[in-house]
């Protein structure tokens, strides 16, 4: 039977990542960065990617990576979700890396594993695994077209662009025109990518690479959503123990106890689903089902946890200075990333042959 409990090594990794994020991604710093023209935190990324070597967790050791599994990556994403860290980890160290692992691009994998190069898959953030995505035109050795909703494109050094000839092309970010789009989650900005005769190097076939990348992205996104939900629950419980009304802790009111108890149950179930998806990606067993289950459950729970945190913090939760809004915005944005919960429920019904009558 699969053991979904955290190992000692995973707990040690969690502690190290949390300590680093405490130093680099304190809530006031993240909020201040969302108000600036540079939403990503290069110092935090350097500490994670180069200092701890986390950008190459999924890359084989022979290519300069750590040769770890999706379970370790899931632990990192839990902590990044807790901190709403403005770093392109999911897009570069997971999605772009997984796409390249399906191609013949060892040199690019080595660059991404080092953390000194950031990659982004040029597929809209809302596309679900197996869903239709837009490909640009390949003509005369150059790429032409416009792609929208590309997450973390503004931070990328190289874009992995699917073309109509079936290839996946590596394109330098300097060769394209990037236009930021309005994004609810300012810590993970999206942009429009315009290619007007951009040169690209074919790395492999687009269809299997994109399918693999989006599946891993969706499965591990559940761990980020778990981190969001756990932070929301933990901080709300802590606040309600300290906040007093009528000379007694607010957390002692029965109605609030029931709401928090129900939320705790949902977060526990989310942890099981997220760990199941990470383990399935590691072992390769029932991956599609595990990913669909995790995403069908994760988004509603993460959003509800963030909403409860904001509501139960009262007036302070409505302020810009409190980080509750960061978690709510990330949870809402994540709820449509790599497919909505409804899309994953439909996919799950097909996978287990349990369609609606």
C-alpha positions as CSV (number, residue, x, y, z in Angstrom):
1,X,0.0,0.0,0.0
2,X,1.3,3.4,-0.9
3,X,2.6,5.5,2.1
4,X,1.5,9.1,1.7
5,X,3.0,10.2,5.0
6,X,5.9,12.6,4.8
7,X,9.4,11.1,5.2
8,X,12.0,12.5,7.5
9,X,13.9,13.9,4.4
10,X,10.7,15.6,3.2
11,X,10.1,17.2,6.6
12,X,13.7,18.4,6.7
13,X,13.2,19.9,3.2
14,X,10.0,21.6,4.4
15,X,11.8,23.1,7.4
16,X,14.6,24.4,5.2
17,X,12.3,25.9,2.6
18,X,10.1,27.5,5.3
19,X,13.1,29.1,7.0
20,X,14.3,30.5,3.7
21,X,10.9,31.9,2.8
22,X,10.5,33.5,6.2
23,X,13.6,35.5,5.5
24,X,12.8,36.3,1.8
25,X,9.0,36.4,1.5
26,X,7.6,38.0,4.6
27,X,4.0,39.2,3.9
28,X,4.9,42.9,3.9
29,X,7.6,42.3,1.4
30,X,5.4,40.3,-0.9
31,X,2.6,43.0,-0.7
32,X,5.1,45.7,-1.5
33,X,6.4,43.8,-4.5
34,X,2.9,43.5,-5.9
35,X,2.7,47.3,-5.9
36,X,6.0,47.6,-7.9
37,X,6.9,47.0,-11.6
38,X,8.8,43.8,-10.7
39,X,6.3,41.3,-9.3
40,X,8.9,38.5,-9.1
41,X,11.5,38.4,-6.4
42,X,14.9,37.6,-7.9
43,X,16.6,37.3,-4.6
44,X,14.2,34.7,-3.3
45,X,14.4,32.8,-6.6
46,X,18.2,32.8,-6.4
47,X,18.2,31.5,-2.9
48,X,15.7,28.7,-3.8
49,X,17.2,27.8,-7.2
50,X,20.9,28.3,-6.8
51,X,21.4,28.3,-3.1
52,X,19.3,25.2,-2.3
53,X,19.3,23.7,-5.8
54,X,15.5,23.3,-5.9
55,X,15.1,24.3,-9.5
56,X,16.6,21.0,-10.6
57,X,14.7,18.6,-8.3
58,X,13.1,16.8,-11.3
59,X,16.2,16.9,-13.4
60,X,18.5,13.8,-13.5
61,X,21.8,14.2,-11.7
62,X,23.6,13.5,-14.9
63,X,22.2,16.8,-16.2
64,X,23.1,18.8,-13.2
65,X,19.8,18.3,-11.3
66,X,19.0,16.6,-8.0
67,X,17.3,13.5,-9.4
68,X,14.5,13.8,-6.8
69,X,10.8,12.9,-7.2
70,X,7.5,14.7,-7.5
71,X,7.0,14.1,-3.8
72,X,9.9,16.4,-2.9
73,X,8.7,19.0,-5.4
74,X,5.2,18.8,-3.8
75,X,6.7,19.7,-0.4
76,X,8.4,22.7,-1.9
77,X,5.2,23.9,-3.5
78,X,3.3,23.5,-0.2
79,X,5.6,26.0,1.4
80,X,5.6,28.3,-1.6
81,X,1.8,28.3,-1.4
82,X,1.8,29.1,2.3
83,X,4.0,32.1,1.6
84,X,2.4,33.1,-1.8
85,X,6.0,33.4,-2.9
86,X,6.4,35.5,-6.1
87,X,8.8,33.1,-7.8
88,X,8.3,31.2,-11.1
89,X,8.8,27.8,-9.5
90,X,5.7,26.0,-10.8
91,X,6.1,27.4,-14.3
92,X,9.9,26.8,-14.7
93,X,11.0,24.1,-12.3
94,X,7.9,22.0,-12.9
95,X,6.0,22.7,-16.1
96,X,8.8,23.9,-18.4
97,X,11.1,21.2,-17.0
98,X,8.6,18.4,-17.5
99,X,8.1,19.6,-21.1
100,X,11.8,19.4,-21.8
101,X,12.1,16.0,-20.1
102,X,9.8,14.7,-22.9
103,X,12.2,16.2,-25.5
104,X,15.8,16.0,-26.6
105,X,17.1,19.1,-24.9
106,X,19.7,18.1,-22.3
107,X,21.4,21.5,-22.6
108,X,18.3,23.4,-21.7
109,X,17.5,21.1,-18.9
110,X,20.9,21.7,-17.4
111,X,20.4,25.5,-17.7
112,X,16.9,25.3,-16.0
113,X,18.3,23.0,-13.3
114,X,20.9,25.6,-12.4
115,X,18.3,28.2,-11.8
116,X,20.2,30.8,-13.7
117,X,17.8,30.3,-16.7
118,X,14.0,30.5,-16.2
119,X,11.7,28.7,-18.6
120,X,8.0,29.1,-19.4
121,X,5.8,26.9,-21.5
122,X,3.9,29.2,-23.9
123,X,0.5,27.6,-23.3
124,X,-2.3,29.6,-21.6
125,X,-2.4,29.0,-17.9
126,X,-6.1,27.9,-18.0
127,X,-5.5,24.9,-20.4
128,X,-6.2,21.6,-18.7
129,X,-4.1,18.4,-19.3
130,X,-5.2,17.0,-22.6
131,X,-7.0,20.2,-23.5
132,X,-6.7,22.1,-26.8
133,X,-4.0,24.8,-26.8
134,X,-3.0,27.4,-29.4
135,X,0.0,26.8,-31.7
136,X,1.8,29.5,-33.6
137,X,2.7,29.4,-37.3
138,X,6.1,28.0,-38.4
139,X,7.1,29.4,-41.7
140,X,10.5,29.7,-43.3
141,X,12.3,28.7,-40.1
142,X,10.6,31.5,-38.1
143,X,7.6,31.6,-35.7
144,X,4.6,33.9,-36.1
145,X,1.6,34.3,-33.9
146,X,0.2,35.6,-30.6
147,X,-0.3,33.6,-27.4
148,X,-2.3,34.9,-24.4
149,X,-2.4,34.1,-20.7
150,X,1.2,32.8,-20.5
151,X,2.1,32.6,-16.8
152,X,5.4,34.1,-15.6
153,X,6.4,34.9,-19.2
154,X,7.8,38.3,-18.0
155,X,10.3,36.5,-15.8
156,X,11.3,33.9,-18.4
157,X,14.6,33.8,-20.3
158,X,13.4,31.1,-22.7
159,X,9.9,30.3,-23.9
160,X,8.9,26.8,-25.1
161,X,6.5,27.5,-27.9
162,X,4.3,24.9,-29.7
163,X,4.0,25.4,-33.5
164,X,1.6,24.2,-36.1
165,X,4.2,21.8,-37.6
166,X,3.9,19.7,-34.4
167,X,7.2,20.9,-32.9
168,X,8.0,22.5,-29.6
169,X,10.5,25.4,-30.1
170,X,12.8,27.1,-27.6
171,X,12.7,30.8,-28.2
172,X,14.7,33.5,-26.4
173,X,12.5,35.8,-24.5
174,X,14.4,38.8,-26.0
175,X,13.1,37.7,-29.5
176,X,9.4,38.2,-28.6
177,X,7.2,41.1,-27.5
178,X,5.7,40.7,-24.1
179,X,2.6,42.6,-23.0
180,X,1.5,42.2,-19.4
181,X,-2.2,41.3,-18.9
182,X,-4.4,42.3,-16.0
183,X,-4.1,39.5,-13.5
184,X,-6.0,38.9,-10.3
185,X,-3.0,37.3,-8.7
186,X,-0.2,39.8,-8.9
187,X,2.4,37.3,-7.6
188,X,2.0,35.1,-10.7
189,X,1.5,37.6,-13.6
190,X,0.3,36.5,-17.1
191,X,1.3,38.1,-20.4
192,X,0.6,38.1,-24.1
193,X,3.5,36.8,-26.2
194,X,3.8,38.1,-29.7
195,X,6.1,36.4,-32.2
196,X,6.9,38.2,-35.4
197,X,9.5,36.1,-37.2
198,X,11.2,34.9,-34.0
199,X,13.9,32.3,-34.4
200,X,13.4,29.1,-32.4
201,X,15.2,25.8,-31.9
202,X,13.1,22.7,-32.2
203,X,13.5,20.6,-29.0
204,X,11.0,17.8,-29.8
205,X,7.3,17.1,-30.5
206,X,4.9,19.5,-28.9
207,X,1.9,17.2,-28.2
208,X,3.5,14.7,-25.8
209,X,5.7,17.4,-24.2
210,X,2.7,19.7,-23.5
211,X,0.5,16.8,-22.3
212,X,3.2,15.7,-19.8
213,X,3.9,19.2,-18.6
214,X,0.3,20.1,-18.0
215,X,-0.4,16.9,-16.2
216,X,2.5,17.4,-13.8
217,X,1.6,21.0,-13.4
218,X,-2.0,20.2,-12.5
219,X,-1.1,17.4,-10.2
220,X,1.5,19.5,-8.3
221,X,-0.6,22.6,-8.3
222,X,-2.8,20.8,-5.7
223,X,0.2,20.9,-3.3
224,X,0.4,24.6,-3.7
225,X,-3.3,24.9,-3.0
226,X,-2.8,22.7,0.0
227,X,-0.2,25.2,1.3
228,X,-2.7,28.0,0.7
229,X,-5.5,26.3,2.6
230,X,-3.3,25.2,5.5
231,X,-2.0,28.8,6.0
232,X,-5.5,30.1,5.9
233,X,-6.8,27.6,8.5
234,X,-3.8,27.9,10.8
235,X,-3.7,31.7,10.8
236,X,-7.5,32.0,11.3
237,X,-7.4,29.6,14.3
238,X,-4.5,31.6,15.8
239,X,-6.3,34.9,15.3
240,X,-9.6,33.7,16.8
241,X,-7.8,32.4,19.9
242,X,-6.3,35.9,20.5
243,X,-9.2,38.1,19.4
244,X,-11.8,38.8,22.1
245,X,-15.4,39.9,22.1
246,X,-17.6,40.3,25.1
247,X,-14.5,39.5,27.2
248,X,-14.0,36.0,25.7
249,X,-11.9,34.6,22.8
250,X,-13.9,34.7,19.6
251,X,-12.7,31.2,18.8
252,X,-14.8,29.9,21.8
253,X,-18.1,30.7,20.0
254,X,-19.7,27.4,18.9
255,X,-20.7,28.6,15.5
256,X,-17.1,29.4,14.6
257,X,-15.9,26.2,16.0
258,X,-18.2,24.3,13.7
259,X,-17.0,26.3,10.7
260,X,-13.4,25.7,11.5
261,X,-13.9,22.0,12.2
262,X,-15.5,21.5,8.8
263,X,-12.7,23.4,7.1
264,X,-10.1,21.3,8.9
265,X,-11.7,18.1,7.6
266,X,-11.7,19.5,4.1
267,X,-8.0,20.5,4.4
268,X,-7.1,17.0,5.6
269,X,-8.9,15.5,2.6
270,X,-7.1,17.9,0.3
271,X,-3.8,16.8,1.8
272,X,-4.6,13.2,1.0
273,X,-5.6,14.1,-2.6
274,X,-2.5,16.3,-3.2
275,X,-0.2,13.7,-1.7
276,X,-1.9,11.0,-3.8
277,X,-1.3,13.0,-7.0
278,X,2.4,13.6,-6.2
279,X,2.9,10.0,-5.4
280,X,1.2,8.9,-8.6
281,X,3.4,11.2,-10.7
282,X,6.4,9.6,-8.9
283,X,5.4,6.0,-9.5
284,X,3.6,6.4,-12.8
285,X,0.5,4.5,-11.5
286,X,-3.0,5.8,-12.2
287,X,-1.6,9.2,-12.8
288,X,-4.5,10.7,-14.8
289,X,-7.0,9.6,-12.2
290,X,-5.0,10.8,-9.3
291,X,-4.4,14.2,-10.9
292,X,-8.1,14.6,-11.8
293,X,-9.2,13.7,-8.3
294,X,-6.7,16.2,-6.8
295,X,-7.7,19.1,-9.0
296,X,-11.4,18.4,-8.8
297,X,-11.1,18.7,-5.0
298,X,-8.3,21.2,-4.4
299,X,-9.6,24.4,-6.0
300,X,-12.9,24.7,-4.1
301,X,-11.2,23.9,-0.7
302,X,-8.4,26.4,-1.2
303,X,-10.8,29.1,-2.2
304,X,-13.2,28.4,0.7
305,X,-10.3,28.3,3.2
306,X,-9.0,31.7,1.9
307,X,-12.5,33.2,2.0
308,X,-13.0,31.9,5.5
309,X,-9.7,33.4,6.6
310,X,-10.7,36.8,5.2
311,X,-14.2,36.7,6.7
312,X,-13.2,35.5,10.1
313,X,-10.3,38.0,10.5
314,X,-13.0,40.6,10.5
315,X,-12.1,44.2,9.7
316,X,-8.3,43.5,9.6
317,X,-8.8,40.8,7.0
318,X,-10.3,43.3,4.6
319,X,-7.2,45.6,4.7
320,X,-4.4,45.7,2.1
321,X,-1.8,45.3,4.8
322,X,-3.0,41.9,5.9
323,X,-1.9,39.0,3.7
324,X,-5.3,37.3,3.5
325,X,-6.0,39.0,0.2
326,X,-2.8,37.5,-1.3
327,X,-4.0,34.0,-0.5
328,X,-7.5,34.6,-1.7
329,X,-6.2,36.0,-5.0
330,X,-3.8,33.1,-5.5
331,X,-6.5,30.6,-4.6
332,X,-8.9,32.1,-7.1
333,X,-6.3,32.2,-9.8
334,X,-5.3,28.7,-9.1
335,X,-8.9,27.5,-9.4
336,X,-8.8,28.1,-13.1
337,X,-5.1,27.2,-13.7
338,X,-4.5,24.0,-15.6
339,X,-8.2,23.4,-15.8
340,X,-11.2,24.2,-13.6
341,X,-12.5,21.7,-11.0
342,X,-15.5,21.1,-13.2
343,X,-13.3,20.2,-16.2
344,X,-11.3,17.8,-14.0
345,X,-14.5,16.2,-12.7
346,X,-15.6,15.6,-16.3
347,X,-12.2,14.1,-17.2
348,X,-12.5,11.9,-14.1
349,X,-15.9,10.7,-15.2
350,X,-14.5,9.7,-18.5
351,X,-11.5,7.9,-17.0
352,X,-13.5,5.8,-14.7
353,X,-16.4,5.3,-17.1
354,X,-18.9,7.1,-14.8
355,X,-20.6,9.5,-17.1
356,X,-23.7,11.5,-16.2
357,X,-26.9,9.8,-17.5
